[in-house]
Amino acid sequence: MQLSINYSPQAAGLHHGGAIVLDRWKCSEWPELIAGAQATGLPHYLHFDLQAGPGDSQDIDLDHLAAACAASDTPHVNLHVATRRVDYPEIAVESDAPVNVERVLAQTGQDIRRVGDRFGAEHVIIENLPYRGPDGARLRIGQEASFLHHLCKETGCGFLLDIAHARTAAHHLGYDERIYLASLLVDRLRELHVSDVDCDEQGRLREHMPLSEQDWALLEWCLEQIRQGQWACPWIVAFEYGGIGPLFAWRSESKVLAEQVPRLHRLLGACR
């Protein structure tokens, strides 16, 4: 189980100065990020902005994906379970009618299988996304544990668990966080993402923030499930904090990274 963090110039500077230790960088498929990560001498892997659910997997350039994986150290192709309202306008956001579940399951599974047919199901992982309630952009169906279990059973893929996304979903679904987490595809866990959930100026939950003490306690509980063999052991744990450009400029603080990355490193070391 390795430690990764989002590549950022701030994190690179801390790594160069010996203030933080990590195994590899996590990068979106942006040339600037990849170039920066490569300049550090550390390996990097890619996190793709691919969706399962819209039914447009035929538009994915599989040859490009294969080349991108080969040029980096990327063992899995990830897809986000994005059951968006815009793709299913006739389905009510909170509907759990079996006919609707079957339709969304078939379309989402089709997207996953097309990628799995090229790379092998064992090299494909699906990520849980936040459900934000009746006013959100996604259907409730897509983040119910039963739906995700059916997806993995039918496609043979693995699971990328984003703890912050799960916390947001649990809040809007009305579930206890730990019960919801344990109900997900923990037996197929391949990758784990960690970050905080807080509220923006409008009171809406947002992810990819510095870890709070609540997050540390929840992460320790997750790692204990892994240590005890209750959950599968992921190949990597990624701290999703930091980046480049206006979207990340205000949340790539060196102080945060210098405090939290060593703590993460110690936690993973104890779990190993």
ABEGO torsion letter per residue (X at the ends): XBBBBBBBAAAAAAAAAGABBBABBBBBBBAAAAAAAAAAGBBBBBBBBBBBGAGAAAABBAAAAAAAAAABBBABBBBBBBBBAAABAABBAABABAAAAAAAAAAAAAAAAAAAAAAEAAABBBBBBBBAEAABABBAAAABAAAAAAAAAAAGBBBBBBAAAAAAAAAAAGBBAAAAAAABBAAABABBBBBBBBBBAAGBBBBGBBBBAAAAAAAAAAAAAAAAGABBBBABBBBBBEEBEAAAAABABAAAAAAAAAAAAAAAAAAX
